[in-house]
């Protein structure tokens, strides 16, 4: 089953994405901050990441830069 990480701080948006993606057969994990999203990618692998760019703390652009610098293309 394909795995998707959703990094989104708005709980209602994250819940909607999770609900719809799971209905399509994906396994979904949700992280509410950029830091939590990076921690998830350190401990697990994902087929895709849905990444909000306007996150509190580390924003989505910095998360993407960090993943690229680590050559972590989950």
ROGU-446067 format. One record per residue: x, y, z of N, C-alpha, C, CB in turn; residue in one letter; residue number from 1. Coordinates in pm, whole numbers, plus 50000, padded with zeros to 5 digits. Glycine has a CB too. Example, Ala and Ser with C-alpha at 12.3 -4.5 7.8 and 13.67 -1.06 7.14 Angstrom:
<pt><n_c1>51319</n_c1><n_c2>49431</n_c2><n_c3>50780</n_c3><ca_c1>51230</ca_c1><ca_c2>49550</ca_c2><ca_c3>50780</ca_c3><c_c1>51320</c_c1><c_c2>49670</c_c2><c_c3>50780</c_c3><cb_c1>51131</cb_c1><cb_c2>49553</cb_c2><cb_c3>50905</cb_c3><residuo>A</residuo><num>1</num></pt>
<pt><n_c1>51285</n_c1><n_c2>49775</n_c2><n_c3>50708</n_c3><ca_c1>51367</ca_c1><ca_c2>49894</ca_c2><ca_c3>50714</ca_c3><c_c1>51290</c_c1><c_c2>50003</c_c2><c_c3>50787</c_c3><cb_c1>51408</cb_c1><cb_c2>49940</cb_c2><cb_c3>50572</cb_c3><residuo>S</residuo><num>2</num></pt>
//
This chain:
<pt><n_c1>50084</n_c1><n_c2>49882</n_c2><n_c3>50000</n_c3><ca_c1>50000</ca_c1><ca_c2>50000</ca_c2><ca_c3>50000</ca_c3><c_c1>50089</c_c1><c_c2>50125</c_c2><c_c3>50000</c_c3><cb_c1>49904</cb_c1><cb_c2>49999</cb_c2><cb_c3>50122</cb_c3><residuo>X</residuo><num>1</num></pt>
<pt><n_c1>50067</n_c1><n_c2>50216</n_c2><n_c3>49907</n_c3><ca_c1>50147</ca_c1><ca_c2>50339</ca_c2><ca_c3>49903</ca_c3><c_c1>50126</c_c1><c_c2>50423</c_c2><c_c3>50030</c_c3><cb_c1>50112</cb_c1><cb_c2>50422</cb_c2><cb_c3>49779</cb_c3><residuo>X</residuo><num>2</num></pt>
<pt><n_c1>50235</n_c1><n_c2>50484</n_c2><n_c3>50075</n_c3><ca_c1>50233</ca_c1><ca_c2>50562</ca_c2><ca_c3>50198</ca_c3><c_c1>50256</c_c1><c_c2>50709</c_c2><c_c3>50168</c_c3><cb_c1>50338</cb_c1><cb_c2>50510</cb_c2><cb_c3>50297</cb_c3><residuo>X</residuo><num>3</num></pt>
<pt><n_c1>50174</n_c1><n_c2>50794</n_c2><n_c3>50229</n_c3><ca_c1>50183</ca_c1><ca_c2>50938</ca_c2><ca_c3>50207</ca_c3><c_c1>50196</c_c1><c_c2>51008</c_c2><c_c3>50342</c_c3><cb_c1>50059</cb_c1><cb_c2>50991</cb_c2><cb_c3>50130</cb_c3><residuo>X</residuo><num>4</num></pt>
<pt><n_c1>50287</n_c1><n_c2>51104</n_c2><n_c3>50348</n_c3><ca_c1>50301</ca_c1><ca_c2>51190</ca_c2><ca_c3>50465</ca_c3><c_c1>50236</c_c1><c_c2>51324</c_c2><c_c3>50432</c_c3><cb_c1>50451</cb_c1><cb_c2>51209</cb_c2><cb_c3>50506</cb_c3><residuo>X</residuo><num>5</num></pt>
<pt><n_c1>50142</n_c1><n_c2>51367</n_c2><n_c3>50515</n_c3><ca_c1>50078</ca_c1><ca_c2>51498</ca_c2><ca_c3>50501</ca_c3><c_c1>50134</c_c1><c_c2>51587</c_c2><c_c3>50611</c_c3><cb_c1>49921</cb_c1><cb_c2>51489</cb_c2><cb_c3>50509</cb_c3><residuo>X</residuo><num>6</num></pt>
<pt><n_c1>50200</n_c1><n_c2>51696</n_c2><n_c3>50572</n_c3><ca_c1>50254</ca_c1><ca_c2>51792</ca_c2><ca_c3>50669</ca_c3><c_c1>50169</c_c1><c_c2>51918</c_c2><c_c3>50657</c_c3><cb_c1>50408</cb_c1><cb_c2>51822</cb_c2><cb_c3>50644</cb_c3><residuo>X</residuo><num>7</num></pt>
<pt><n_c1>50079</n_c1><n_c2>51936</n_c2><n_c3>50752</n_c3><ca_c1>49979</ca_c1><ca_c2>52043</ca_c2><ca_c3>50746</ca_c3><c_c1>49942</c_c1><c_c2>52083</c_c2><c_c3>50888</c_c3><cb_c1>49852</cb_c1><cb_c2>51998</cb_c2><cb_c3>50667</cb_c3><residuo>X</residuo><num>8</num></pt>
<pt><n_c1>49946</n_c1><n_c2>52214</n_c2><n_c3>50917</n_c3><ca_c1>49916</ca_c1><ca_c2>52260</ca_c2><ca_c3>51053</ca_c3><c_c1>49768</c_c1><c_c2>52287</c_c2><c_c3>51077</c_c3><cb_c1>49994</cb_c1><cb_c2>52385</cb_c2><cb_c3>51082</cb_c3><residuo>X</residuo><num>9</num></pt>
<pt><n_c1>49690</n_c1><n_c2>52304</n_c2><n_c3>50974</n_c3><ca_c1>49545</ca_c1><ca_c2>52325</ca_c2><ca_c3>50990</ca_c3><c_c1>49479</c_c1><c_c2>52188</c_c2><c_c3>51004</c_c3><cb_c1>49484</cb_c1><cb_c2>52405</cb_c2><cb_c3>50868</cb_c3><residuo>X</residuo><num>10</num></pt>
<pt><n_c1>49429</n_c1><n_c2>52160</n_c2><n_c3>51124</n_c3><ca_c1>49377</ca_c1><ca_c2>52026</ca_c2><ca_c3>51153</ca_c3><c_c1>49263</c_c1><c_c2>51984</c_c2><c_c3>51061</c_c3><cb_c1>49330</cb_c1><cb_c2>52020</cb_c2><cb_c3>51296</cb_c3><residuo>X</residuo><num>11</num></pt>
<pt><n_c1>49175</n_c1><n_c2>52078</n_c2><n_c3>51027</n_c3><ca_c1>49062</ca_c1><ca_c2>52040</ca_c2><ca_c3>50941</ca_c3><c_c1>49110</c_c1><c_c2>52006</c_c2><c_c3>50800</c_c3><cb_c1>48960</cb_c1><cb_c2>52154</cb_c2><cb_c3>50935</cb_c3><residuo>X</residuo><num>12</num></pt>
<pt><n_c1>49208</n_c1><n_c2>52077</n_c2><n_c3>50749</n_c3><ca_c1>49262</ca_c1><ca_c2>52046</ca_c2><ca_c3>50617</ca_c3><c_c1>49335</c_c1><c_c2>51912</c_c2><c_c3>50620</c_c3><cb_c1>49358</cb_c1><cb_c2>52158</cb_c2><cb_c3>50569</cb_c3><residuo>X</residuo><num>13</num></pt>
<pt><n_c1>49416</n_c1><n_c2>51891</n_c2><n_c3>50723</n_c3><ca_c1>49489</ca_c1><ca_c2>51765</ca_c2><ca_c3>50736</ca_c3><c_c1>49392</c_c1><c_c2>51647</c_c2><c_c3>50746</c_c3><cb_c1>49582</cb_c1><cb_c2>51768</cb_c2><cb_c3>50859</cb_c3><residuo>X</residuo><num>14</num></pt>
<pt><n_c1>49285</n_c1><n_c2>51664</n_c2><n_c3>50824</n_c3><ca_c1>49187</ca_c1><ca_c2>51557</ca_c2><ca_c3>50840</ca_c3><c_c1>49116</c_c1><c_c2>51528</c_c2><c_c3>50708</c_c3><cb_c1>49083</cb_c1><cb_c2>51594</cb_c2><cb_c3>50949</cb_c3><residuo>X</residuo><num>15</num></pt>
<pt><n_c1>49083</n_c1><n_c2>51632</n_c2><n_c3>50633</n_c3><ca_c1>49018</ca_c1><ca_c2>51613</ca_c2><ca_c3>50504</ca_c3><c_c1>49108</c_c1><c_c2>51541</c_c2><c_c3>50405</c_c3><cb_c1>48976</cb_c1><cb_c2>51747</cb_c2><cb_c3>50447</cb_c3><residuo>X</residuo><num>16</num></pt>
<pt><n_c1>49234</n_c1><n_c2>51582</n_c2><n_c3>50401</n_c3><ca_c1>49330</ca_c1><ca_c2>51514</ca_c2><ca_c3>50313</ca_c3><c_c1>49347</c_c1><c_c2>51368</c_c2><c_c3>50353</c_c3><cb_c1>49466</cb_c1><cb_c2>51586</cb_c2><cb_c3>50317</cb_c3><residuo>X</residuo><num>17</num></pt>
<pt><n_c1>49361</n_c1><n_c2>51344</n_c2><n_c3>50483</n_c3><ca_c1>49378</ca_c1><ca_c2>51208</ca_c2><ca_c3>50530</ca_c3><c_c1>49256</c_c1><c_c2>51123</c_c2><c_c3>50495</c_c3><cb_c1>49402</cb_c1><cb_c2>51208</cb_c2><cb_c3>50682</cb_c3><residuo>X</residuo><num>18</num></pt>
<pt><n_c1>49138</n_c1><n_c2>51174</n_c2><n_c3>50520</n_c3><ca_c1>49016</ca_c1><ca_c2>51100</ca_c2><ca_c3>50491</ca_c3><c_c1>49008</c_c1><c_c2>51062</c_c2><c_c3>50343</c_c3><cb_c1>48894</cb_c1><cb_c2>51183</cb_c2><cb_c3>50531</cb_c3><residuo>X</residuo><num>19</num></pt>
<pt><n_c1>49029</n_c1><n_c2>51160</n_c2><n_c3>50256</n_c3><ca_c1>49017</ca_c1><ca_c2>51135</ca_c2><ca_c3>50112</ca_c3><c_c1>49127</c_c1><c_c2>51044</c_c2><c_c3>50059</c_c3><cb_c1>49019</cb_c1><cb_c2>51265</cb_c2><cb_c3>50037</cb_c3><residuo>X</residuo><num>20</num></pt>
<pt><n_c1>49249</n_c1><n_c2>51062</n_c2><n_c3>50106</n_c3><ca_c1>49358</ca_c1><ca_c2>50976</ca_c2><ca_c3>50060</ca_c3><c_c1>49339</c_c1><c_c2>50832</c_c2><c_c3>50108</c_c3><cb_c1>49494</cb_c1><cb_c2>51031</cb_c2><cb_c3>50108</cb_c3><residuo>X</residuo><num>21</num></pt>
<pt><n_c1>49295</n_c1><n_c2>50816</n_c2><n_c3>50231</n_c3><ca_c1>49270</ca_c1><ca_c2>50681</ca_c2><ca_c3>50282</ca_c3><c_c1>49154</c_c1><c_c2>50615</c_c2><c_c3>50206</c_c3><cb_c1>49239</cb_c1><cb_c2>50685</cb_c2><cb_c3>50433</cb_c3><residuo>X</residuo><num>22</num></pt>
<pt><n_c1>49054</n_c1><n_c2>50694</n_c2><n_c3>50167</n_c3><ca_c1>48943</ca_c1><ca_c2>50641</ca_c2><ca_c3>50089</ca_c3><c_c1>48990</c_c1><c_c2>50590</c_c2><c_c3>49953</c_c3><cb_c1>48835</cb_c1><cb_c2>50748</cb_c2><cb_c3>50071</cb_c3><residuo>X</residuo><num>23</num></pt>
<pt><n_c1>49100</n_c1><n_c2>50646</n_c2><n_c3>49904</n_c3><ca_c1>49157</ca_c1><ca_c2>50603</ca_c2><ca_c3>49776</ca_c3><c_c1>49257</c_c1><c_c2>50489</c_c2><c_c3>49793</c_c3><cb_c1>49224</cb_c1><cb_c2>50720</cb_c2><cb_c3>49707</cb_c3><residuo>X</residuo><num>24</num></pt>
<pt><n_c1>49277</n_c1><n_c2>50444</n_c2><n_c3>49917</n_c3><ca_c1>49361</ca_c1><ca_c2>50327</ca_c2><ca_c3>49941</ca_c3><c_c1>49503</c_c1><c_c2>50355</c_c2><c_c3>49985</c_c3><cb_c1>49366</cb_c1><cb_c2>50249</cb_c2><cb_c3>49820</cb_c3><residuo>X</residuo><num>25</num></pt>
<pt><n_c1>49534</n_c1><n_c2>50479</n_c2><n_c3>50020</n_c3><ca_c1>49667</ca_c1><ca_c2>50513</ca_c2><ca_c3>50066</ca_c3><c_c1>49675</c_c1><c_c2>50499</c_c2><c_c3>50218</c_c3><cb_c1>49705</cb_c1><cb_c2>50656</cb_c2><cb_c3>50023</cb_c3><residuo>X</residuo><num>26</num></pt>
<pt><n_c1>49794</n_c1><n_c2>50466</n_c2><n_c3>50266</n_c3><ca_c1>49822</ca_c1><ca_c2>50473</ca_c2><ca_c3>50409</ca_c3><c_c1>49874</c_c1><c_c2>50614</c_c2><c_c3>50434</c_c3><cb_c1>49926</cb_c1><cb_c2>50362</cb_c2><cb_c3>50456</cb_c3><residuo>X</residuo><num>27</num></pt>
<pt><n_c1>49815</n_c1><n_c2>50685</n_c2><n_c3>50529</n_c3><ca_c1>49846</ca_c1><ca_c2>50827</ca_c2><ca_c3>50550</ca_c3><c_c1>49893</c_c1><c_c2>50850</c_c2><c_c3>50692</c_c3><cb_c1>49724</cb_c1><cb_c2>50916</cb_c2><cb_c3>50519</cb_c3><residuo>X</residuo><num>28</num></pt>
<pt><n_c1>50000</n_c1><n_c2>50925</n_c2><n_c3>50704</n_c3><ca_c1>50046</ca_c1><ca_c2>50973</ca_c2><ca_c3>50834</ca_c3><c_c1>50045</c_c1><c_c2>51126</c_c2><c_c3>50828</c_c3><cb_c1>50190</cb_c1><cb_c2>50917</cb_c2><cb_c3>50871</cb_c3><residuo>X</residuo><num>29</num></pt>
<pt><n_c1>50006</n_c1><n_c2>51191</n_c2><n_c3>50937</n_c3><ca_c1>49994</ca_c1><ca_c2>51337</ca_c2><ca_c3>50941</ca_c3><c_c1>50093</c_c1><c_c2>51393</c_c2><c_c3>51042</c_c3><cb_c1>49849</cb_c1><cb_c2>51379</cb_c2><cb_c3>50976</cb_c3><residuo>X</residuo><num>30</num></pt>
<pt><n_c1>50161</n_c1><n_c2>51501</n_c2><n_c3>51004</n_c3><ca_c1>50248</ca_c1><ca_c2>51576</ca_c2><ca_c3>51094</ca_c3><c_c1>50200</c_c1><c_c2>51722</c_c2><c_c3>51092</c_c3><cb_c1>50401</cb_c1><cb_c2>51564</cb_c2><cb_c3>51052</cb_c3><residuo>X</residuo><num>31</num></pt>
<pt><n_c1>50195</n_c1><n_c2>51785</n_c2><n_c3>51209</n_c3><ca_c1>50141</ca_c1><ca_c2>51919</ca_c2><ca_c3>51219</ca_c3><c_c1>50243</c_c1><c_c2>52032</c_c2><c_c3>51209</c_c3><cb_c1>50070</cb_c1><cb_c2>51932</cb_c2><cb_c3>51344</cb_c3><residuo>X</residuo><num>32</num></pt>
<pt><n_c1>50372</n_c1><n_c2>51999</n_c2><n_c3>51206</n_c3><ca_c1>50476</ca_c1><ca_c2>52102</ca_c2><ca_c3>51196</ca_c3><c_c1>50586</c_c1><c_c2>52052</c_c2><c_c3>51102</c_c3><cb_c1>50535</cb_c1><cb_c2>52136</cb_c2><cb_c3>51336</cb_c3><residuo>X</residuo><num>33</num></pt>
<pt><n_c1>50667</n_c1><n_c2>52144</n_c2><n_c3>51055</n_c3><ca_c1>50781</ca_c1><ca_c2>52106</ca_c2><ca_c3>50972</ca_c3><c_c1>50878</c_c1><c_c2>52016</c_c2><c_c3>51047</c_c3><cb_c1>50853</cb_c1><cb_c2>52229</cb_c2><cb_c3>50921</cb_c3><residuo>X</residuo><num>34</num></pt>
<pt><n_c1>50899</n_c1><n_c2>52048</n_c2><n_c3>51174</n_c3><ca_c1>50990</ca_c1><ca_c2>51967</ca_c2><ca_c3>51255</ca_c3><c_c1>50938</c_c1><c_c2>51824</c_c2><c_c3>51268</c_c3><cb_c1>51008</cb_c1><cb_c2>52030</cb_c2><cb_c3>51395</cb_c3><residuo>X</residuo><num>35</num></pt>
<pt><n_c1>50808</n_c1><n_c2>51810</n_c2><n_c3>51292</n_c3><ca_c1>50748</ca_c1><ca_c2>51676</ca_c2><ca_c3>51304</ca_c3><c_c1>50754</c_c1><c_c2>51602</c_c2><c_c3>51171</c_c3><cb_c1>50601</cb_c1><cb_c2>51687</cb_c2><cb_c3>51352</cb_c3><residuo>X</residuo><num>36</num></pt>
<pt><n_c1>50737</n_c1><n_c2>51675</n_c2><n_c3>51062</n_c3><ca_c1>50747</ca_c1><ca_c2>51613</ca_c2><ca_c3>50930</ca_c3><c_c1>50886</c_c1><c_c2>51559</c_c2><c_c3>50903</c_c3><cb_c1>50709</cb_c1><cb_c2>51712</cb_c2><cb_c3>50822</cb_c3><residuo>X</residuo><num>37</num></pt>
<pt><n_c1>50988</n_c1><n_c2>51638</n_c2><n_c3>50938</n_c3><ca_c1>51126</ca_c1><ca_c2>51591</ca_c2><ca_c3>50921</ca_c3><c_c1>51154</c_c1><c_c2>51470</c_c2><c_c3>51009</c_c3><cb_c1>51225</cb_c1><cb_c2>51704</cb_c2><cb_c3>50953</cb_c3><residuo>X</residuo><num>38</num></pt>
<pt><n_c1>51102</n_c1><n_c2>51471</n_c2><n_c3>51132</n_c3><ca_c1>51121</ca_c1><ca_c2>51357</ca_c2><ca_c3>51221</ca_c3><c_c1>51058</c_c1><c_c2>51231</c_c2><c_c3>51162</c_c3><cb_c1>51062</cb_c1><cb_c2>51386</cb_c2><cb_c3>51361</cb_c3><residuo>X</residuo><num>39</num></pt>
<pt><n_c1>50941</n_c1><n_c2>51246</n_c2><n_c3>51101</n_c3><ca_c1>50875</ca_c1><ca_c2>51131</ca_c2><ca_c3>51038</ca_c3><c_c1>50960</c_c1><c_c2>51075</c_c2><c_c3>50924</c_c3><cb_c1>50735</cb_c1><cb_c2>51171</cb_c2><cb_c3>50985</cb_c3><residuo>X</residuo><num>40</num></pt>
<pt><n_c1>51022</n_c1><n_c2>51163</n_c2><n_c3>50845</n_c3><ca_c1>51102</ca_c1><ca_c2>51115</ca_c2><ca_c3>50732</ca_c3><c_c1>51234</c_c1><c_c2>51055</c_c2><c_c3>50779</c_c3><cb_c1>51129</cb_c1><cb_c2>51229</cb_c2><cb_c3>50635</cb_c3><residuo>X</residuo><num>41</num></pt>
<pt><n_c1>51280</n_c1><n_c2>51093</n_c2><n_c3>50898</n_c3><ca_c1>51401</ca_c1><ca_c2>51031</ca_c2><ca_c3>50953</ca_c3><c_c1>51375</c_c1><c_c2>50888</c_c2><c_c3>50998</c_c3><cb_c1>51454</cb_c1><cb_c2>51114</cb_c2><cb_c3>51071</cb_c3><residuo>X</residuo><num>42</num></pt>
<pt><n_c1>51252</n_c1><n_c2>50861</n_c2><n_c3>51044</n_c3><ca_c1>51222</ca_c1><ca_c2>50730</ca_c2><ca_c3>51101</ca_c3><c_c1>51145</c_c1><c_c2>50638</c_c2><c_c3>51007</c_c3><cb_c1>51145</cb_c1><cb_c2>50747</cb_c2><cb_c3>51228</cb_c3><residuo>X</residuo><num>43</num></pt>
<pt><n_c1>51099</n_c1><n_c2>50689</n_c2><n_c3>50893</n_c3><ca_c1>51016</ca_c1><ca_c2>50608</ca_c2><ca_c3>50805</ca_c3><c_c1>51033</c_c1><c_c2>50656</c_c2><c_c3>50660</c_c3><cb_c1>50867</cb_c1><cb_c2>50614</cb_c2><cb_c3>50847</cb_c3><residuo>X</residuo><num>44</num></pt>
<pt><n_c1>50985</n_c1><n_c2>50574</n_c2><n_c3>50566</n_c3><ca_c1>50990</ca_c1><ca_c2>50609</ca_c2><ca_c3>50424</ca_c3><c_c1>50848</c_c1><c_c2>50627</c_c2><c_c3>50372</c_c3><cb_c1>51066</cb_c1><cb_c2>50500</cb_c2><cb_c3>50342</cb_c3><residuo>X</residuo><num>45</num></pt>
<pt><n_c1>50834</n_c1><n_c2>50721</n_c2><n_c3>50281</n_c3><ca_c1>50703</ca_c1><ca_c2>50751</ca_c2><ca_c3>50222</ca_c3><c_c1>50717</c_c1><c_c2>50755</c_c2><c_c3>50070</c_c3><cb_c1>50648</cb_c1><cb_c2>50887</cb_c2><cb_c3>50275</cb_c3><residuo>X</residuo><num>46</num></pt>
<pt><n_c1>50607</n_c1><n_c2>50724</n_c2><n_c3>50004</n_c3><ca_c1>50604</ca_c1><ca_c2>50729</ca_c2><ca_c3>49858</ca_c3><c_c1>50582</c_c1><c_c2>50871</c_c2><c_c3>49808</c_c3><cb_c1>50495</cb_c1><cb_c2>50638</cb_c2><cb_c3>49803</cb_c3><residuo>X</residuo><num>47</num></pt>
<pt><n_c1>50517</n_c1><n_c2>50954</n_c2><n_c3>49891</n_c3><ca_c1>50492</ca_c1><ca_c2>51094</ca_c2><ca_c3>49855</ca_c3><c_c1>50472</c_c1><c_c2>51175</c_c2><c_c3>49983</c_c3><cb_c1>50367</cb_c1><cb_c2>51107</cb_c2><cb_c3>49762</cb_c3><residuo>X</residuo><num>48</num></pt>
<pt><n_c1>50497</n_c1><n_c2>51306</n_c2><n_c3>49969</n_c3><ca_c1>50475</ca_c1><ca_c2>51398</ca_c2><ca_c3>50081</ca_c3><c_c1>50389</c_c1><c_c2>51513</c_c2><c_c3>50029</c_c3><cb_c1>50611</cb_c1><cb_c2>51451</cb_c2><cb_c3>50140</cb_c3><residuo>X</residuo><num>49</num></pt>
<pt><n_c1>50280</n_c1><n_c2>51540</n_c2><n_c3>50100</n_c3><ca_c1>50197</ca_c1><ca_c2>51657</ca_c2><ca_c3>50073</ca_c3><c_c1>50240</c_c1><c_c2>51760</c_c2><c_c3>50177</c_c3><cb_c1>50040</cb_c1><cb_c2>51626</cb_c2><cb_c3>50080</cb_c3><residuo>X</residuo><num>50</num></pt>
<pt><n_c1>50300</n_c1><n_c2>51869</n_c2><n_c3>50130</n_c3><ca_c1>50370</ca_c1><ca_c2>51960</ca_c2><ca_c3>50220</ca_c3><c_c1>50313</c_c1><c_c2>52102</c_c2><c_c3>50211</c_c3><cb_c1>50518</cb_c1><cb_c2>51962</cb_c2><cb_c3>50188</cb_c3><residuo>X</residuo><num>51</num></pt>
<pt><n_c1>50258</n_c1><n_c2>52151</n_c2><n_c3>50320</n_c3><ca_c1>50214</ca_c1><ca_c2>52289</ca_c2><ca_c3>50330</ca_c3><c_c1>50338</c_c1><c_c2>52377</c_c2><c_c3>50336</c_c3><cb_c1>50121</cb_c1><cb_c2>52312</cb_c2><cb_c3>50457</cb_c3><residuo>X</residuo><num>52</num></pt>
<pt><n_c1>50338</n_c1><n_c2>52489</n_c2><n_c3>50263</n_c3><ca_c1>50457</ca_c1><ca_c2>52574</ca_c2><ca_c3>50267</ca_c3><c_c1>50452</c_c1><c_c2>52677</c_c2><c_c3>50379</c_c3><cb_c1>50475</cb_c1><cb_c2>52643</cb_c2><cb_c3>50134</cb_c3><residuo>X</residuo><num>53</num></pt>
<pt><n_c1>50333</n_c1><n_c2>52706</n_c2><n_c3>50431</n_c3><ca_c1>50321</ca_c1><ca_c2>52808</ca_c2><ca_c3>50535</ca_c3><c_c1>50296</c_c1><c_c2>52741</c_c2><c_c3>50670</c_c3><cb_c1>50206</cb_c1><cb_c2>52907</cb_c2><cb_c3>50502</cb_c3><residuo>X</residuo><num>54</num></pt>
<pt><n_c1>50400</n_c1><n_c2>52677</n_c2><n_c3>50721</n_c3><ca_c1>50394</ca_c1><ca_c2>52608</ca_c2><ca_c3>50849</ca_c3><c_c1>50457</c_c1><c_c2>52696</c_c2><c_c3>50958</c_c3><cb_c1>50465</cb_c1><cb_c2>52472</cb_c2><cb_c3>50842</cb_c3><residuo>X</residuo><num>55</num></pt>
<pt><n_c1>50413</n_c1><n_c2>52680</n_c2><n_c3>51083</n_c3><ca_c1>50482</ca_c1><ca_c2>52751</ca_c2><ca_c3>51191</ca_c3><c_c1>50619</c_c1><c_c2>52689</c_c2><c_c3>51214</c_c3><cb_c1>50398</cb_c1><cb_c2>52747</cb_c2><cb_c3>51321</cb_c3><residuo>X</residuo><num>56</num></pt>
<pt><n_c1>50713</n_c1><n_c2>52768</n_c2><n_c3>51261</n_c3><ca_c1>50849</ca_c1><ca_c2>52716</ca_c2><ca_c3>51282</ca_c3><c_c1>50919</c_c1><c_c2>52697</c_c2><c_c3>51149</c_c3><cb_c1>50846</cb_c1><cb_c2>52583</cb_c2><cb_c3>51361</cb_c3><residuo>X</residuo><num>57</num></pt>
<pt><n_c1>50963</n_c1><n_c2>52576</n_c2><n_c3>51123</n_c3><ca_c1>51028</ca_c1><ca_c2>52546</ca_c2><ca_c3>50995</ca_c3><c_c1>50919</c_c1><c_c2>52537</c_c2><c_c3>50888</c_c3><cb_c1>51110</cb_c1><cb_c2>52411</cb_c2><cb_c3>51002</cb_c3><residuo>X</residuo><num>58</num></pt>
<pt><n_c1>50925</n_c1><n_c2>52626</n_c2><n_c3>50788</n_c3><ca_c1>50822</ca_c1><ca_c2>52625</ca_c2><ca_c3>50685</ca_c3><c_c1>50846</c_c1><c_c2>52514</c_c2><c_c3>50583</c_c3><cb_c1>50816</cb_c1><cb_c2>52761</cb_c2><cb_c3>50614</cb_c3><residuo>X</residuo><num>59</num></pt>
<pt><n_c1>50751</n_c1><n_c2>52494</n_c2><n_c3>50495</n_c3><ca_c1>50758</ca_c1><ca_c2>52386</ca_c2><ca_c3>50397</ca_c3><c_c1>50876</c_c1><c_c2>52397</c_c2><c_c3>50303</c_c3><cb_c1>50633</cb_c1><cb_c2>52382</cb_c2><cb_c3>50318</cb_c3><residuo>X</residuo><num>60</num></pt>
<pt><n_c1>50915</n_c1><n_c2>52520</n_c2><n_c3>50267</n_c3><ca_c1>51030</ca_c1><ca_c2>52538</ca_c2><ca_c3>50180</ca_c3><c_c1>51157</c_c1><c_c2>52486</c_c2><c_c3>50247</c_c3><cb_c1>51047</cb_c1><cb_c2>52687</cb_c2><cb_c3>50142</cb_c3><residuo>X</residuo><num>61</num></pt>
<pt><n_c1>51172</n_c1><n_c2>52515</n_c2><n_c3>50377</n_c3><ca_c1>51290</ca_c1><ca_c2>52469</ca_c2><ca_c3>50451</ca_c3><c_c1>51287</c_c1><c_c2>52317</c_c2><c_c3>50468</c_c3><cb_c1>51297</cb_c1><cb_c2>52537</cb_c2><cb_c3>50589</cb_c3><residuo>X</residuo><num>62</num></pt>
<pt><n_c1>51169</n_c1><n_c2>52261</n_c2><n_c3>50489</n_c3><ca_c1>51157</ca_c1><ca_c2>52114</ca_c2><ca_c3>50497</ca_c3><c_c1>51205</c_c1><c_c2>52052</c_c2><c_c3>50366</c_c3><cb_c1>51009</cb_c1><cb_c2>52071</cb_c2><cb_c3>50527</cb_c3><residuo>X</residuo><num>63</num></pt>
<pt><n_c1>51158</n_c1><n_c2>52105</n_c2><n_c3>50254</n_c3><ca_c1>51200</ca_c1><ca_c2>52052</ca_c2><ca_c3>50123</ca_c3><c_c1>51350</c_c1><c_c2>52067</c_c2><c_c3>50103</c_c3><cb_c1>51124</cb_c1><cb_c2>52124</cb_c2><cb_c3>50010</cb_c3><residuo>X</residuo><num>64</num></pt>
<pt><n_c1>51406</n_c1><n_c2>52184</n_c2><n_c3>50139</n_c3><ca_c1>51551</ca_c1><ca_c2>52204</ca_c2><ca_c3>50126</ca_c3><c_c1>51629</c_c1><c_c2>52104</c_c2><c_c3>50211</c_c3><cb_c1>51590</cb_c1><cb_c2>52347</cb_c2><cb_c3>50167</cb_c3><residuo>X</residuo><num>65</num></pt>
<pt><n_c1>51581</n_c1><n_c2>52082</n_c2><n_c3>50333</n_c3><ca_c1>51648</ca_c1><ca_c2>51988</ca_c2><ca_c3>50423</ca_c3><c_c1>51645</c_c1><c_c2>51846</c_c2><c_c3>50366</c_c3><cb_c1>51583</cb_c1><cb_c2>51990</cb_c2><cb_c3>50562</cb_c3><residuo>X</residuo><num>66</num></pt>
<pt><n_c1>51530</n_c1><n_c2>51804</n_c2><n_c3>50317</n_c3><ca_c1>51518</ca_c1><ca_c2>51670</ca_c2><ca_c3>50258</ca_c3><c_c1>51609</c_c1><c_c2>51656</c_c2><c_c3>50137</c_c3><cb_c1>51373</cb_c1><cb_c2>51641</cb_c2><cb_c3>50219</cb_c3><residuo>X</residuo><num>67</num></pt>
<pt><n_c1>51616</n_c1><n_c2>51760</n_c2><n_c3>50053</n_c3><ca_c1>51704</ca_c1><ca_c2>51754</ca_c2><ca_c3>49936</ca_c3><c_c1>51850</c_c1><c_c2>51751</c_c2><c_c3>49975</c_c3><cb_c1>51678</cb_c1><cb_c2>51874</cb_c2><cb_c3>49845</cb_c3><residuo>X</residuo><num>68</num></pt>
<pt><n_c1>51888</n_c1><n_c2>51828</n_c2><n_c3>50077</n_c3><ca_c1>52029</ca_c1><ca_c2>51830</ca_c2><ca_c3>50118</ca_c3><c_c1>52071</c_c1><c_c2>51695</c_c2><c_c3>50175</c_c3><cb_c1>52052</cb_c1><cb_c2>51942</cb_c2><cb_c3>50222</cb_c3><residuo>X</residuo><num>69</num></pt>
<pt><n_c1>51977</n_c1><n_c2>51625</n_c2><n_c3>50236</n_c3><ca_c1>52006</ca_c1><ca_c2>51490</ca_c2><ca_c3>50288</ca_c3><c_c1>51993</c_c1><c_c2>51384</c_c2><c_c3>50178</c_c3><cb_c1>51910</cb_c1><cb_c2>51457</cb_c2><cb_c3>50405</cb_c3><residuo>X</residuo><num>70</num></pt>
<pt><n_c1>51954</n_c1><n_c2>51429</n_c2><n_c3>50060</n_c3><ca_c1>51923</ca_c1><ca_c2>51339</ca_c2><ca_c3>49948</ca_c3><c_c1>51818</c_c1><c_c2>51238</c_c2><c_c3>49991</c_c3><cb_c1>52051</cb_c1><cb_c2>51267</cb_c2><cb_c3>49899</cb_c3><residuo>X</residuo><num>71</num></pt>
<pt><n_c1>51723</n_c1><n_c2>51286</n_c2><n_c3>50069</n_c3><ca_c1>51613</ca_c1><ca_c2>51202</ca_c2><ca_c3>50116</ca_c3><c_c1>51494</c_c1><c_c2>51233</c_c2><c_c3>50027</c_c3><cb_c1>51581</cb_c1><cb_c2>51227</cb_c2><cb_c3>50267</cb_c3><residuo>X</residuo><num>72</num></pt>
<pt><n_c1>51475</n_c1><n_c2>51152</n_c2><n_c3>49926</n_c3><ca_c1>51367</ca_c1><ca_c2>51175</ca_c2><ca_c3>49832</ca_c3><c_c1>51251</c_c1><c_c2>51081</c_c2><c_c3>49858</c_c3><cb_c1>51416</cb_c1><cb_c2>51158</cb_c2><cb_c3>49689</cb_c3><residuo>X</residuo><num>73</num></pt>
<pt><n_c1>51236</n_c1><n_c2>51039</n_c2><n_c3>49986</n_c3><ca_c1>51131</ca_c1><ca_c2>50946</ca_c2><ca_c3>50025</ca_c3><c_c1>51035</c_c1><c_c2>50936</c_c2><c_c3>49913</c_c3><cb_c1>51059</cb_c1><cb_c2>50989</cb_c2><cb_c3>50153</cb_c3><residuo>X</residuo><num>74</num></pt>
//
